[in-house]
Amino acid sequence: MGSGIADDKGAKATVVYDHVLPNVPGKSMKGILVEYGPGEGSPAHIHPKSAFTYATVLEGAVRTSVNDGPAVVYKAGQNFAEMPGDRHSVDENASKTEPAKMLAVMVVDTDTKEPLLTPIHDHKVRQLLSEQ
């Protein structure tokens, strides 16, 4: 499996599995390993419209906020869900000195052409261009 999302100063995301769900027509499950260096994070973003995401912190602690709600810190072994259409406004390592890892499991439409992560700024630009 190849790299998914990366940012020179941000978290590194790698697709670690991608399987069609045989008992759910039209849906696939994707596993994304997100590795955060100390103090790193990813930009505010959205996932594909069809994506249901369930994330588990594997190492360290991750600070997250969904739909502009309060930021919550999840530690190793804790998890959270994101519903289709949610906006991930904060996604960062809660530590400035220790790394963190998270496994995000997404159920998405198998035929989606949307990237697994779209920075909100890029999404708004695409919306404006499509309206013209």
Steps between C-alpha positions, in 0.01 A plus 500: 500500500624847429510831670179694519534844644818676605607849591860610547414653839203287588378155577587214264208282389542162333226275367575165664202308363223547245237227466162478328236390752348186349182519709439875448463566127672816380701555820869458586698517823826693507750508785720809526795510739560861607841577652554832677840634598519711814280808455383394151149492365298512181306796361127537559343253258210287384485138387296360208126572533430129544767443767416368845825515697593322821840598638706338775809660654777240503781700662527834679205742499307676224301825533199519272194713438213408270253754360649783707416319823731515801848353450534161672822314577490124436776283647633161387216247498223761473292556189247727334270503197438750220175489308466554124527871424677594826771767493821419686608847619783389735718191450836512678743332732416611853871488593782730395761240606364149425374343174144369458334242272138445409320245283202647314265243348264635235201342334456680168332457163722263304483715188568836669742727315533734799837505679502350850585842642423839344619814680194720560655792311549281187142368530355854512703603194369196306142582604535859378648388167223245443234765561634721217 
